[in-house]
């Protein structure tokens, strides 16, 4: 399968922690990110969560665009996601 290089903005500490954790599991950061992207595409679902709340949006059923999803999340929880 052909691959492409993709640039994303991630908080430095978060990427460092994720890279370290992936390495401790014998994985690379790229493998972890590819796995998350594959699940997102296959399941058409994304989960936003923290210790107090969990929001799951099924794009197949909701018909929401990413912009609508972020707006809905921000309205519901009163915080900016992007």
Backbone as numpy.savetxt, mean C-alpha at the origin, in Angstrom:
# Nx Ny Nz CAx CAy CAz Cx Cy Cz
9.09 -12.47 -17.47 8.25 -11.30 -17.47 9.14 -10.07 -17.47
8.79 -9.09 -18.28 9.56 -7.85 -18.35 9.36 -7.04 -17.08
10.38 -6.34 -16.67 10.28 -5.48 -15.49 10.59 -4.05 -15.87
10.14 -3.12 -15.02 10.42 -1.70 -15.19 10.92 -1.16 -13.86
11.68 -0.10 -13.94 12.13 0.59 -12.74 11.09 1.64 -12.39
10.67 1.64 -11.14 9.65 2.57 -10.67 10.20 3.34 -9.48
9.95 4.63 -9.44 10.38 5.45 -8.32 9.16 5.83 -7.50
9.23 5.59 -6.19 8.16 6.00 -5.29 8.76 6.79 -4.14
7.97 7.68 -3.57 8.43 8.45 -2.41 7.96 7.73 -1.16
8.92 7.41 -0.30 8.65 6.70 0.94 9.46 7.37 2.04
8.87 7.46 3.22 9.62 8.00 4.35 10.88 7.16 4.54
12.02 7.83 4.74 13.31 7.14 4.84 13.31 6.09 5.93
12.83 6.44 7.12 12.83 5.48 8.23 11.97 4.26 7.91
10.83 4.49 7.26 9.94 3.39 6.90 10.62 2.45 5.92
11.26 3.01 4.90 11.96 2.15 3.92 13.10 1.40 4.57
13.86 2.08 5.43 14.97 1.42 6.11 14.48 0.25 6.97
13.38 0.48 7.70 12.81 -0.59 8.54 12.31 -1.75 7.69
11.62 -1.43 6.60 11.08 -2.47 5.72 12.20 -3.27 5.07
13.24 -2.58 4.63 14.38 -3.25 4.02 15.06 -4.18 5.01
15.24 -3.70 6.24 15.88 -4.50 7.28 15.03 -5.73 7.62
13.73 -5.54 7.76 12.84 -6.65 8.07 12.83 -7.67 6.94
12.72 -7.19 5.71 12.73 -8.09 4.55 14.02 -8.91 4.53
15.15 -8.24 4.75 16.44 -8.93 4.75 16.49 -10.01 5.83
15.92 -9.71 7.01 15.92 -10.69 8.09 15.10 -11.93 7.73
14.19 -11.77 6.76 13.35 -12.88 6.31 13.92 -13.53 5.05
15.09 -13.06 4.61 15.70 -13.61 3.41 15.10 -13.07 2.13
14.47 -11.89 2.23 13.83 -11.26 1.07 14.48 -9.93 0.77
14.14 -9.37 -0.38 14.56 -8.02 -0.71 13.35 -7.09 -0.63
13.61 -5.81 -0.52 12.54 -4.82 -0.53 11.72 -4.94 -1.81
12.38 -5.17 -2.94 11.67 -5.31 -4.22 10.71 -6.48 -4.22
11.11 -7.60 -3.64 10.22 -8.76 -3.58 8.98 -8.41 -2.75
9.18 -7.74 -1.62 8.05 -7.36 -0.77 7.10 -6.43 -1.53
7.65 -5.41 -2.18 6.80 -4.46 -2.90 6.07 -5.13 -4.05
6.74 -6.00 -4.80 6.08 -6.73 -5.89 4.94 -7.59 -5.36
5.14 -8.23 -4.20 4.10 -9.04 -3.61 2.87 -8.19 -3.27
3.10 -7.03 -2.64 1.98 -6.15 -2.31 1.25 -5.67 -3.56
1.99 -5.32 -4.60 1.36 -4.86 -5.84 0.56 -5.97 -6.50
1.10 -7.19 -6.51 0.36 -8.32 -7.09 -0.94 -8.57 -6.35
-0.89 -8.54 -5.01 -2.10 -8.75 -4.21 -3.12 -7.65 -4.48
-2.65 -6.41 -4.58 -3.53 -5.28 -4.86 -4.27 -5.48 -6.18
-3.53 -5.89 -7.21 -4.13 -6.10 -8.54 -5.06 -7.30 -8.54
-4.63 -8.41 -7.94 -5.45 -9.62 -7.93 -6.72 -9.45 -7.11
-6.61 -8.85 -5.95 -7.75 -8.74 -5.04 -8.59 -7.49 -5.25
-8.02 -6.52 -5.99 -8.70 -5.23 -6.20 -9.16 -4.65 -4.86
-8.28 -4.72 -3.89 -8.60 -4.30 -2.54 -7.36 -3.70 -1.90
-7.59 -2.70 -1.06 -6.49 -2.09 -0.32 -6.94 -1.90 1.13
-6.03 -2.10 2.06 -6.34 -1.97 3.47 -5.53 -0.85 4.07
-6.20 0.09 4.71 -5.55 1.13 5.48 -5.82 0.79 6.94
-4.77 0.72 7.75 -5.04 0.39 9.14 -3.97 0.98 10.05
-4.35 1.12 11.29 -3.43 1.42 12.37 -3.97 0.70 13.59
-3.45 0.98 14.75 -3.86 0.22 15.93 -5.32 0.44 16.32
-5.92 1.56 15.89 -7.28 1.89 16.31 -8.35 1.59 15.27
-7.96 1.48 14.02 -8.98 1.33 12.99 -8.43 0.56 11.80
-9.32 0.01 11.03 -8.95 -0.71 9.82 -10.00 -0.42 8.78
-9.58 0.00 7.60 -10.49 0.29 6.52 -10.09 -0.56 5.32
-11.01 -1.36 4.84 -10.76 -2.18 3.66 -11.70 -1.69 2.57
-11.14 -1.42 1.40 -11.95 -1.00 0.27 -11.77 -1.99 -0.85
-12.86 -2.56 -1.30 -12.85 -3.49 -2.42 -13.20 -2.70 -3.67
-12.22 -2.47 -4.52 -12.43 -1.67 -5.72 -13.39 -2.36 -6.69
-13.42 -3.69 -6.66 -14.32 -4.42 -7.55 -15.77 -4.12 -7.23
-16.09 -3.94 -5.97 -17.47 -3.68 -5.57 -17.77 -2.19 -5.43
-16.78 -1.41 -4.98 -17.06 0.00 -4.70 -17.10 0.84 -5.96
-16.31 0.48 -6.96 -16.23 1.28 -8.17 -15.55 2.62 -7.94
-14.89 2.79 -6.78 -14.24 4.05 -6.46 -12.89 4.17 -7.17
-12.57 5.38 -7.58 -11.24 5.63 -8.11 -10.31 5.85 -6.92
-9.01 5.85 -7.16 -8.05 6.09 -6.08 -8.26 7.46 -5.46
-8.56 8.46 -6.28 -8.80 9.81 -5.77 -10.03 9.83 -4.86
-11.08 9.14 -5.29 -12.29 9.08 -4.47 -12.03 8.33 -3.17
-11.23 7.27 -3.25 -10.88 6.50 -2.06 -10.16 7.37 -1.05
-9.12 8.10 -1.49 -8.37 8.96 -0.59 -9.26 10.04 0.02
-10.09 10.64 -0.80 -10.98 11.68 -0.32 -11.93 11.11 0.74
-12.48 9.93 0.47 -13.39 9.30 1.42 -12.68 8.99 2.73
-11.47 8.46 2.64 -10.69 8.13 3.84 -10.39 9.39 4.65
-9.96 10.45 3.95 -9.62 11.70 4.61 -10.84 12.30 5.30
-12.00 12.23 4.65 -13.23 12.75 5.25 -13.62 11.93 6.48
-13.50 10.61 6.37 -13.91 9.74 7.47 -13.01 9.89 8.68
-11.69 10.03 8.46 -10.76 10.04 9.57 -10.12 11.40 9.84
-10.43 12.40 8.99 -9.95 13.75 9.24 -8.45 13.92 9.13
-7.82 13.13 8.26 -6.38 13.28 8.07 -6.01 13.10 6.62
-4.95 13.78 6.21 -4.48 13.72 4.83 -3.64 12.46 4.63
-3.89 11.76 3.52 -3.11 10.58 3.18 -1.97 10.90 2.22
-2.13 11.93 1.42 -1.09 12.24 0.42 -0.73 13.70 0.48
